[in-house]
Amino acid sequence: MTGDNDPLWKLRHALAGVGLALLLSVLAAALAGRWVGDALGGDYGTRVTVYGVLLLYVVVGAGVLFVKLAQHETRPLSAGRVLRWFASLWLWPLLLLASRGRGGGSNP
């Protein structure tokens, strides 16, 4: 039985894509937190702060992108699509500005 009326079934590709991209982004944020934290001061507190800010950034991006794009994501999940979600999590402010510039941001 396929859940044609089930909203989660309809969003399965988007849920899987954003979930895997978020997992990759957590690892990328940890690496970036270490490198940037070391460059800024090198102590543990600096690395944790940078990691926390980056993690908050991608989690907010995941929420924003999921709300904006999930209903349009209908193609099956692939490695390329996960990489696109991953890149989108890091570039989400630019994507949001670009959509508003095209008139796509008419939702309040």
TANORHU-V292683 format. One record per backbone hydrogen bond with DSSP energy under -1.0 kcal/mol. CO is the residue of the C=O (numbers start at 1). NH is the residue of the N-H. Records with the same first field share a line. If there is no record, write none. Layout:
CO=NH + NH
This chain:
2=4
3=6
6=10
7=11
9=12
11=15
12=16
13=17
14=18
15=19
16=20
17=21
18=22
19=23
20=24
21=25
22=26
23=27
24=28
25=29
26=30
27=31
28=32
29=33
30=34
31=35
32=36
33=37
34=38
35=39
36=40
37=41 + 42
43=47
44=48
45=49
46=50
47=51
48=52
49=53
50=54
51=55
52=56
53=57
54=58
55=59
56=60
57=61
58=62
59=63
60=64
61=65
62=66
63=67
64=68
65=69
66=70
69=72
70=73
72=74
78=82
79=83
80=84
81=85
82=86
83=87
84=88
85=89
86=90
87=91
91=95
92=96
93=97
94=98
95=99
96=100
97=101
98=102
99=104
